[in-house]
Amino acid sequence: MKPTIAPYPHGRFRRARQSEAIRGLVRENTLTVDDLIWPVFVRDGEGIEEPVPSMPGVVRRSVDLIAKAAAEAQAMGIPAICLFPYTDPSLKTQDCAEAWNPDNLSNRAIRAIKQAAPEIAVMTDVALDPYNINGHDGYVVDGKIVNDETVEALVKMTLAQAEAGADIIGPSDMMDGRIGAMRQALEAAGHHDVMILSYAAKYASAFYGPFRDAVGASGALTGDKKTYQMEPGNSNEALRLIQRDLTEGADMVMIKPGMPYLDICRRVKDTFGAPTYAYQVSGEYAMIQAAAQNGWIDGEKVMLESLLAFKRAGCDGILTYFAPRVAKLLQG
């Protein structure tokens, strides 16, 4: 008689995959609506929804329709919405003064959203590129991006957004020292509860192209942004930037782009344990949408799989243009 040997003595792992109920019991990471921040584009006018050609399914909305969209997002349980302005070219100047105009497009949209959807958190973008005739995130002097003068402008922009009612300030400029300056100014002005979600590790990426079209910055940009955005080959530098921004007063930190930098997300979360976010940027979104529209992939499944990857990499949340679609799916 042959000895009885238990088959696969080291484990039948497929037992844990036999049904959706069992798979749910052992699932390590789950995507929920609470993980989502919805980036939206606001433009002047009234009753306008204008498609962004390079981002299928994404539109620029006038302030009234941004407020309506925020109310719908709030009803779906999306916790936060992030504003990006499509600024009239006539308002783009060397001094970028429109950036801290209390009645600029972003600030009017903040107030409209807070009135229409008071429970949703409003996040803003802090960088000069929507208002800069040169298309850069900072002031250009003799062909160079100057740091300290830019930080002074960004502080004024931050305070104007806080006064308008912003809940979360999102500095995306990558200037040195701006988090400390913003935190100090917010505290001095009594905005103690306004949070800072720092774009702390923002890479000089080729994935931003559709976004620049969406905000009208592509044609204005002269040169590139490599003197202030991060070198894509660097990983240790990201940790130093994250540490600095947390020390200066950032409440949360972001890695941008998202999927090409999942290793950075994991290192940041493991090292600091701070609230960590990723931005699934316009190029990532556009690739999924384009492939889905051509029938090359199942867009819905790839969308969800791509977002789950951020959770697996340690992210607490994701900025994604898919937010409303995901919320509807999760609601069933």
N, C-alpha and C positions, 0 to 999 in steps of 0.2 A: 504494500500500500504506500502510495506517495504521501509524503508529509503535507499537511495542510498549511499553506502559507497565505496569509491575508493579502489579497490583491492590493497593489499600490499602497504598501505600508507607510509611505511617507505622506499620504493624504490624498483624498479625492476632492480637490478644490472645486470641481464642477458641482458638487452638492450645493454650494452657495450661489449657484447661478441658474438653478432649475426653474424658477418662476419669478415673475415681477415682485410678488410678495416677499420671497426670500431675498432677492437682490436688494430690495428696499431695506430689509433688516440689517444688511451688512454693508450698506453704502457708506463710504467714508466721507464723502463731500457731497453737498446738495446745494443747488442754486435756488434762491428764493427771490421774491420781488424786493425784499429788504436790501438786497445786494446791489441794486441798480441806481445809478444816477443818469438822467437823460440829458444829453447835450442838445441844445436847440439853437437855431439861428433866427435872429430878429432883424427886421428891416423897417424902414419908414413906410408910411402909408396907412391905409385902412382897408380891412377886408381882403388882404392879399395873402395868397399862398403861392409861392413861386418855387417850382422844382429846381433842385440843384442837379444839373445834368450828370456830373461825375459821381453822384451819390444817389442811385435809384431808390426812391421811396422817401427821401429826405427833402424837406422844403424850407424855404425862408418864410417866416410869418411876420405879418405886421403886429404891432403891440397888442391890438385887441384880440387877435387870434392866438397869440402867444399866451395871453391870459386864459383864454378858453381851453387851450391845449393843456395848460398847467392844471386847471380844474379837473379835466378828464384824467390826467395822470394821477392826481391826488385821489380820485375815486377808484382808480385801479390799484392803489396802494404803493405807487412809486414814491419813495421818500424824498427825493431831491431832483431838482432840475437845474441845469447849468446853462447860462446865457452866453452867447457869442454874437456880437453885433456885425451886421453888414452895413458899414458906414458909407454914407454918400461921399464920393471922391472929392467934392468941393469942401468937405470938412477935414480933409487930411492935410496937415501942415507940418512944417519943420518943428514947431514948438509943441505939437500934439495937445494943445490946450483943450480940445473937445473931450479928451480922456477924463477930465475931472469936472466937466460941465454938469451941474446938478440935474439938468434937464436933457442930458444926452440920451441916446437911444436905449442904452443898457439900463440907465437909472429910471427912465420912464417905464421900462418893462418890469423892473423889480417892483415898483410901486403897484403896477397893474396886477402882477401875479399875487402879491401879498393881499390885495383886496379880493381877488377872485378865488384864491386857493390858500387861505392863511395857514393851513397845516403843512403845506409842502415847504421844504427847505429850499431856499434860493441860493445857488452858488454862482459866482461871477468869475470872469477872466480878468486878470490884471497883467497887462502887457501893452506896450504902446503901438504894436503893429496895426491894429484897426484904424488908428488915428494918425499914423506916421506916413508922410508923403514918400518916405524911402522904403516902407514896408517892413522895417525892422522892429524888433521888440524893445529896442532902446534908441536913444538919441545917436545920430550919426554926426561926428565932427571930424572933418578932414579925412573922411573915408573910414573912420574907426568908430566902433560902438563904445561910447563912454559909459562907465559903470556908475559912478557916484551921482552924477547929474541925473541919470536915468532913475536911480533909486528915489531921489527927491520927488520926481514926477510920479512915480508909482505910489508913493505914500499919499500924495494928494488924490490920486485916483482911488486908492483904497478907502480913504475917509469919505469921499463922495458916495461910493457904493454902500458903505456902512450906514451913512445918513439916509440913503434911499430905502434901507431895510434889508440889505443882504444878510444872510445867515452865515455863509461860508465864503471866504475870500480865496480865490485860486490863482496865486501868482505863477504865471507860466513863462516868465521872461528870462529866467536863469541868470540874473545879475547877482553878484556877490553881495551879501549883507542885507538883502532886501527883507528877509523874514524878520530879523531883529528890529529893523527900522519900522516895519508895518506894525509889529506887535506893540512896540513902544508907543506909536502914534495912536493906535486903537485904544490902548489903556488910558492914555492921557486924555483922550476925547470922551471917555466914559463908555466905550463900546466893549465892555469886558466880556460879553458873551459871544461876540463875533469870532468864529473859528477861522483858522488858516489851514487850508489843504494845499500844501506846497507841492508844486511840480518840481520835486527835489532832484530826480534823476530823469531829465528830459534829454533824449538823445538827438543828435543832428541826423535825422532820419529822412529817407526818401518816401516814407509812408504818409507824409502830411499833404501831398499834392491836392487831393480833392477838398480838404478842409480850406486850404488857401483860396481855392476857387469859391468856396461857399461864403467866405467872409470878404472876398474881393481884394485879397492881398497879393495874389500871384503877379499881376501886372505891375504892381508898385515895387516889388522887392528888387533891390539892386544888390548883386553879390549873393552870398549865402550866410547862414547863421552859425557857421562852425566855430567862430571865435567865442561864442557863449553857450551854445548847446553842446552836449557831451559827445565825445568820440565813441562811435559804436563798438570799438574793440575793447573798451574799458569796463571793468567790473568792480575792482577795488575802489576806484574813484567814486563810484555811486554810493558806496557805504560811507565814505568820508563826507559826501554832500548831505546824505540823509542825517548823519550824526550832527553835522553843523546846524541844519535847519531845525531839528528837534531841540537842540540846545538853545537856539535863538527864539523858540516859542511856537513852532509849528505844532498844530494839534494832530494832524494827519499828514501822510506823505504819499506821493504818487510816482509811479514809474510809467514813462511814456516813450515810445509806443508800448503796446501790451504783449501780444503773443511772441514777437521776436525777442523779447526780453524777460521771459518767464523765469530764467535762471536768476535774474536780478531780483524779481519779486520774492523768490524763495529765500535768497540770501538776506534780503532786507528784513523779512518777517522773522526769520530765525535769529538774526543778530539783535534786533531792537524790540521786537514784539509790539511795536506801535501800530496803530490803525494804518493799514497799507492798502492803497488803491492802485489799480491799473486803468489806463485809458485804451480801450479798443478803438484805435484811431481810424480816421476816414479811409485810409488806404486798405486797412484790414477789412473794414465794412464793405468797401466797394468791390474788393476781390470776391468776397463771399456772394454778394448780390449779383455780380456779373456772371459768375460761374453758375449760380442758381438759375438766372434768367436764360442762360444758354442750355440748361438741362444737363449740365455736366456733374452737378452734385445735388443732393437733397438739401436745399437751402435751410429749411427749418431745423433739420437734424444737425447740420454743420454749425448753424448759429448757436444752438444749445450746447453742443460739444465744445465749441470754442470758448464759450463763457465759463463752462465748468472747469476748463483748464486753468483759469485764473484762480478759482477757489482752491483747486488742488495745489497750486503754487503758493498758497498762503495768503491770497488777497482777501480783504474784508469786504471789498466792494469793487464795482467796475463801472466806469463811464462808458456807455455804449449807446449807439444810435438805434439799436434793436430794442431798447427798453420797453416801449409800448407793446411790441409784438410778444416779447417774452412775458410781460405781465398778463396779457390776455391768455396766453397758453397756460400759464401757471394757475390762472383762475379757472381753467377748464371750460 
